[in-house]
Amino acid sequence: MRKFIAFGAFFLVPAAAFATPYFHHNYSEAGYFLDVNNAEERSYECKASYDFDITENGVTKSHHMDQTLVIPAKFSGRLISMASTPQSIVRTYRYNIFCN
């Protein structure tokens, strides 16, 4: 039994050391929304880049956006809300987020 406890503790510690916020991307014709859950006791600074194709009044336009996001300790909620309107509909998106 002691060997099992020592083995389990060895593998739990590295997993906790590399935890990062959990991002949930919601995309539909209603828009693009980014929610985050940071269960950690520390804040994170994240670099984010997005590419969007948006149809505005029948014309599709590409947009690129770079942001720095600060996620407070124990924060859970919406970071980005880009709602579609009848004139401007989010069609596709690509993203990259890196936190330290």
N, C-alpha and C positions, 0 to 999 in steps of 0.2 A: 504494500500500500504506500509506503514512503517513497518508493521509486516513482510511482504514478503521480503523486503530488508534485514532486520535484520536476518531473518531465512536463507536466501541464503548466506549472508556473513559469518555466523557462520559455515556453512559446506564447504565453499570454502577455508578457512584458513587452516584447517587440511590437506586437500588434497595437497596443495602447500608445506606444511612443510615436507611431506614424499616423495617428488618426487625423482626419481633416474634416471640414464641414461637408455635409451631404447636400448636394444640389438637386433640385427637382425642376425640370424644364417642362412647362405646359405650353403647348403650341396647338392652335386651331385657327379657323378663320375668325374667331373672336379676338385673336391677338397672341402675343407672346408674353409669358409670365415666368419669372424665375423666383422660386422659393428656396430657402436654405434652412438647414437645421444644424446648429453648432452645439453639440452636447458637452464640449470641452470647457474647462475652466480658464481658457486663454482665448484671446482674440486672434484673428487671422487677417492678413492683408493679401488680397487676391488680385491678380492681373487677369482681366477678361477681355476677349475680343469676340466680336459678333459680325456676321455678314447676313444681311437680310435682303430678300427680294420682296418689294412692296408694290402692289398695284394701286396707283393713285389716278382716279378718274379714267380708268381704262388703259393707262400706260404703266408698264412695269419698270421700276427703278431699283437699282442695287444700292445698298447703303452699307457702310462699314463703320463700326463703332469700337473704340478702345476705352476701357474704364479701369480704374482701381477701386476695388470694393473692400471696405473694412467691415469685417463681420465680428461683432462683439462676442465676448464669452457668454455662453448659455443663451444665445439668440436663436429664435425660431420665427420665421416670418417671410414676407415677400420683399425681395430686393429690387426687382425690376418689373414694371407693369407697362406694357406697350399694347394698348387696346386698339383693335381695328375700328374703323368708322365706315359708314357707307361709301365715303370717298377714298379711303386708304385702308387696304386689306393686306395684312402680313401673309405672304404666300409661302416662303421657305426661310429657313435660318440655318446657320452653321455657327458653332461656338467653340471656344477654347478657354478654359479657366485653369489657372495655376495658383496655388496658395502656398504661403510660407509662414 
